[in-house]
Structure formats: structure tokens, C-alpha cells
Amino acid sequence: MRAATVMRKAYSVAEMRRLARRTLPRPVFDFADGGAEDERSLRRNESAFEDVQLVPQPLRGAGTRDLSVRLFGSTLSLPLVIGPTGLSGLFWPDGEIAAARAAAKAGIAFCLSHASVCTLEQLAETGAAPRWMQVFVYSDRGFTRELAARAEAAGYDALVLTIDNQMTGNRERDVRNGFTIPPRLGPMEIAAMAAKLPWLWRMRRELKRITFANYVREGEAADLRTLAQRMPGLLDPSMSWSDVEALRKAWNGPLILKGVLSRTEARQALSYGVDGLIVSNHGGRQLDGAVTSLEALPAIAEAVAGRIPVLLDGGVRRGSDILKALALGAQACLIGRPQLWGLAVAGEAGVMQVVDIYCRELDRAMGLSGISRIAEIGPDLIHRPSRF
Ligand SMILES: Cc1cc2nc3c(=O)[nH]c(=O)nc-3n(C[C@H](O)[C@H](O)[C@H](O)COP(=O)(O)O)c2cc1C
């Protein structure tokens, strides 16, 4: 679809999702869209925002609005970060590179997933910044350190340690659709893909070379099947604070924990020298039944008491959702699926459109609430009915 058409048709994140659903083969769409088991956390991530109501004060006067924020030493044009999503290259050729370029043009940060189709060095070559690198604690601790060292050498601005993926979540849509990594190419799968010809045509060369590029080692098999089989053995559910301590020593820049939902862990993070927290249940893709990030946020913000930035991830679908998250104590929000929907529809232009939607909606929500600057967003914006 041409960029101009996308602009016209994708006027909201929900519409972008609808267009992505039409564009992608069902198993690929569901791979991104789905959550774990009964998808309770996934649904509640979004619906939690419905339970929060805003109290505008229009007479404060907000003739002009400044949406910019400072985060980990960089200025962002709005408090939004593109979160790490593995295999973005399945949605658009060189998907990670397209999304990072869009983020840089829009003036926001981009976080590369450990499971990117390009290497972290290839992404860095685009010059897109600020760029963050996401890693796990691996059973081979040396590999975690190796990725951190590579990220440092490639000039990444922050390291994100995801702590809620120590085992892979049970994503039943993938089971139902027979979706595997790498995509199986049996008659059913080919039929599903053939029904989405523009995507298949775009991806005809890419599908063969999709892999977890950061994991490829010289002299080892580089194909996705071999790497995907190795992956569960790489993860380590016995990870602990000593691993955070070790990574703190190995990485000099900002170290951010992603997947924090407990106020106890938030408090502990401070004593381990962590520089930022991402309140997240992994978009409902890991522990189904985990508390929604928005509901976990206030206690974590209180525990941290402004000493380090707290970011909110999961279910952010409107600019006003960013406003709500900030009023409840976040400094910025991350988006996962929405940028993948933009990518699927129009590559870099689609991601730019998604960021632009959030920007325009946040600007309007601030204007209607009587807020001129991000720093003015506070708890007084939240309706607290006496019945609660
Ligand atoms: C297809 C897909 C792949 C993901 N891969 C990763 C990953 O590699 N590392 C990670 O920390 N989070 C990963 N996530 C989780 C996102 O970073 C983020 O937490 C989640 O999507 C936020 O929810 P949202 O999609 O409602 O914005 C992935 C999410 C999706 C949808």
C-alpha cells in the first residue's frame, strides 16, 4: 500500500491493526497479536486503560504544547519508545532497520530485540539513535556478556535486560495455527501465505534468510531451525539478582530491567544500581494472569520515588493512554504490537504513521486537559471516585 493511502486509511492504531490483519497471513498476524493461554493479561492490559478516567482543567490554558522529554541522557520528541519485538523482519523486509529508521526520524528511541533478523551491528550501521539493546540472562552467562560487549562496541545507548522470558510462554494461537519458527511450509501454510500475495511477494527473498542473526556464530549452522531449537536451552529460569549484579559490572551505560511487576523487585533494583525499570507483563505473552502493567505501575512508581525512570509497556493504544500512564507515575511508554502493525502495512512509513498517531493524539489530549508540558502531568489528572 502506498504511503499516502496508509495515511488516509490508518487514522488510528486500531485501524492500523485492522489493515495489518488484512495484509498478513493468519499465522503471522496471530504470532504478533496473540498472548499466552487464555489471553487474560493481554486483554486486561488494554482494558485497564478504560478503567482510568481523566480530570481535565482546561482553564489552565495550553495554547502550545511541548511533548518532549529527557530520558537516559537523550531528548525524545514525545515520551514513547519502540519496544523490542523479535523477528520483526517477518513483517516487512529488514523490519528492524525500517522501524529503527522511523523511530529516529520521529525523534523517539528504538529498542532492538535479541531475536532480530539483522545483527545488532547492522542496525547500528543505520545510525538510528537513541538505540537500546535487549538481552536475556542465558544459561551460558558468557553469551549475555558477549552481547553486552557487542552492544557497547556498536554504540548502543542503553542495555535492556528482559526478566520475564526465562521460559517461553504458552501461546496457544501459535499452537492452533501450527505456527513454528521457522515458519513451516506445508500445503496449509503455503495456502495461508498465498492468500496474502502482496506480503508473500514482498517477502519472497526474505523468508529464506530470516534468522536470529545475533546468535549466529562462525562455523555453526546459521539457519533459523537450528537456532530456534537451541533457544529454549539458552534461557535460564534460575537467573537471579547476582546476574543483574554481573551485568551491572559488565555494562557501563544505562541498565534497564524489563518485566518488573513487583514493588519489592523495583526497590531491590535500586540497590543493584539499575538505571531504569520497564513495568511490563510482556504484552500478555508470558505468564497469563500476571497483573497488568498499568495496575502494577502506581506501586512501583511509589517504591522508586523518582530515583530512576519508570516506563510503562503493554496495551498502549491511544495518545491519551500515554497521558494516563504518565499521570500514574511513568516517565514514558513502550509500544510493541502497534509498530509491528505499522511495519506490516507500509514498512518504515507505516511505523512513522503509528508514531505520528500517538503524537497527535497525545498533543490533543494534553491540549484538552490544559497541559502544556509533560512535566505538568501529575496525579491530579486522575479521577479517584470515592466509591473506590
Ligand atoms: C511479536 C513479538 C515479539 C516480541 N519479542 C520480544 C523480545 O524479543 N524481547 C522482549 O523483551 N519483548 C518482546 N516482546 C514484548 C514486547 O517488547 C512488549 O513487551 C509487548 O509487545 C508490549 O505490549 P503491546 O504489544 O501491547 O505494546 C515481543 C512482543 C511481540 C508482539
The ligand as an ORCA input file, in Angstrom:
! r2SCAN-3c Opt
* xyz 0 1
  C       5.973    -10.477     18.063
  C       6.522    -10.014     19.384
  C       7.832    -10.301     19.700
  C       8.377     -9.877     20.920
  N       9.689    -10.121     21.199
  C      10.229     -9.645     22.346
  C      11.611     -9.806     22.599
  O      12.340    -10.349     21.798
  N      12.094     -9.321     23.771
  C      11.304     -8.674     24.692
  O      11.784     -8.249     25.730
  N       9.986     -8.487     24.452
  C       9.433     -8.954     23.307
  N       8.111     -8.742     23.056
  C       7.307     -7.995     24.029
  C       7.298     -6.511     23.711
  O       8.557     -5.932     23.894
  C       6.322     -5.760     24.616
  O       6.591     -6.085     25.953
  C       4.860     -6.017     24.341
  O       4.604     -6.246     22.981
  C       4.090     -4.809     24.841
  O       2.774     -4.911     24.652
  P       1.977     -4.215     23.413
  O       2.216     -5.116     22.276
  O       0.585     -4.221     23.951
  O       2.515     -2.823     23.207
  C       7.553     -9.159     21.847
  C       6.234     -8.861     21.507
  C       5.708     -9.270     20.293
  C       4.299     -8.920     19.964
*
